[in-house]
Amino acid sequence: MMSLLLDEIALAALRLADAGVQSPRADAELIAASVHNVRRGELHTVPDSDFDGRFWADIARRAAREPLQHITGRAHFRYLALDVGPGVFVPRPETEVMTGWAIDKLREMDVAAPVVTDLGTGSGAIALAIAQEVPRARVHAVEADPLARAWAERNITTCVESVPYTAGRVMLHAGDFCDALGELDGTVDLVISNPPYIPVGAYVEPEVGEYDPPAALWSGTDGLNAIRTVERTARRLLRPEGLVAVEHGAPQGAAVYWVFPEESGWRDTRNHKDLAGRDRFVTAAWARPLEAGEGA
Ligand SMILES: C[S@@+](CC[C@H](N)C(=O)[O-])C[C@H]1O[C@@H](n2cnc3c(N)ncnc32)[C@H](O)[C@@H]1O
């Protein structure tokens, strides 16, 4: 069935494609749904008389390569709808896969109330998803950037309103994950992080370079500085047999594997792929460093 809105969406998709947007039809539909306050599958039900001119204003923003999630104000992450906007990193589908791995491992753990740390929490996406999906877990979320932290606080409040059993189970901490949470040293069951990992100077799409905060993106010439810091922090925080999961860039799989070597006390270090089949996160279990002569 044709309607004015469906005609406008078709035109908008062409405009977004011309602007280099990677998923023009989907973005046009999602913007239309947001403007008209309906689900994407209900767009055909909007009467021609209800067509809202804000649709074209938002399409112009997307054509200028503003992220879709900044325009709609929402990012979907696993079972959550998070508030996002200027000053916070937009959560990505790749991170949902790593978070799913952590959730499965936490459910398998024979621990009454597992303690988790999310290093560099941004919007709070990973921490809140774990609190929602593992109701026994207590999650300490660390964030250095005050703007990002304000978004995390807002999402924690909203999440507690809609998922009351998450109340009091996500603790937000201001600070650098390099030396954060000393009071938890040696007691944490799982450390998870999606740290900045893009090599300085690498090309990124305009939606990323102009809108995601620089502190969420860049990490030294090889992109591994923050991941090395997360490794040192995980060594300090984890209890024996505790687990770590760290996201990284697709070309960094081999290099990141060696950030978690047996000599430093790690075992079962493994690379994992994202939904597109690219190397995306590394996991390892904390044992202890080898003593001199051991393992020879
Ligand atoms: C790539 S974003 C990930 C945000 C969120 N975890 C997610 O997956 O959507 C990385 C986050 O780590 C924060 N960050 C970077 N370096 C940090 C540090 N040394 N200590 C604490 N937070 C840091 C950034 O401000 C940013 O919010």
The ligand as an SDF file (V2000), in Angstrom:
LIG
                    3D

 27 29  0  0  0  0  0  0  0  0999 V2000
   34.8270    2.9840   22.8510 C   0  0  0  0  0  0  0  0  0  0  0  0
   34.0370    3.8170   24.1830 S   0  0  0  0  0  0  0  0  0  0  0  0
   33.0270    2.4900   24.7900 C   0  0  0  0  0  0  0  0  0  0  0  0
   31.8560    2.9220   25.6010 C   0  0  0  0  0  0  0  0  0  0  0  0
   30.9170    1.7680   26.0130 C   0  0  0  0  0  0  0  0  0  0  0  0
   31.5990    0.8250   26.8740 N   0  0  0  0  0  0  0  0  0  0  0  0
   30.3860    1.0560   24.8030 C   0  0  0  0  0  0  0  0  0  0  0  0
   30.8310   -0.0510   24.5100 O   0  0  0  0  0  0  0  0  0  0  0  0
   29.5120    1.6150   24.1300 O   0  0  0  0  0  0  0  0  0  0  0  0
   35.3660    3.9100   25.3630 C   0  0  0  0  0  0  0  0  0  0  0  0
   35.0240    4.6740   26.6560 C   0  0  0  0  0  0  0  0  0  0  0  0
   36.1580    4.5870   27.5370 O   0  0  0  0  0  0  0  0  0  0  0  0
   36.3610    5.8560   28.1470 C   0  0  0  0  0  0  0  0  0  0  0  0
   37.7860    5.8920   28.5270 N   0  0  0  0  0  0  0  0  0  0  0  0
   38.8490    5.9640   27.7030 C   0  0  0  0  0  0  0  0  0  0  0  0
   39.9990    5.9230   28.3820 N   0  0  0  0  0  0  0  0  0  0  0  0
   39.6400    5.8000   29.7040 C   0  0  0  0  0  0  0  0  0  0  0  0
   40.3840    5.6830   30.9160 C   0  0  0  0  0  0  0  0  0  0  0  0
   41.7290    5.6690   30.9070 N   0  0  0  0  0  0  0  0  0  0  0  0
   39.7070    5.5480   32.0760 N   0  0  0  0  0  0  0  0  0  0  0  0
   38.3500    5.5580   32.0900 C   0  0  0  0  0  0  0  0  0  0  0  0
   37.5840    5.6700   30.9690 N   0  0  0  0  0  0  0  0  0  0  0  0
   38.2240    5.7850   29.7940 C   0  0  0  0  0  0  0  0  0  0  0  0
   35.9700    6.8570   27.0880 C   0  0  0  0  0  0  0  0  0  0  0  0
   35.6800    8.1200   27.6440 O   0  0  0  0  0  0  0  0  0  0  0  0
   34.7710    6.1700   26.4510 C   0  0  0  0  0  0  0  0  0  0  0  0
   33.5810    6.5190   27.0910 O   0  0  0  0  0  0  0  0  0  0  0  0
  1  2  1  0
  2  3  1  0
  2 10  1  0
  3  4  1  0
  4  5  1  0
  5  6  1  0
  5  7  1  0
  7  8  2  0
  7  9  1  0
 10 11  1  0
 11 12  1  0
 11 26  1  0
 12 13  1  0
 13 14  1  0
 13 24  1  0
 14 15  1  0
 14 23  1  0
 15 16  2  0
 16 17  1  0
 17 18  1  0
 17 23  2  0
 18 19  1  0
 18 20  2  0
 20 21  1  0
 21 22  2  0
 22 23  1  0
 24 25  1  0
 24 26  1  0
 26 27  1  0
M  CHG  2   2   1   9  -1
M  END
$$$$
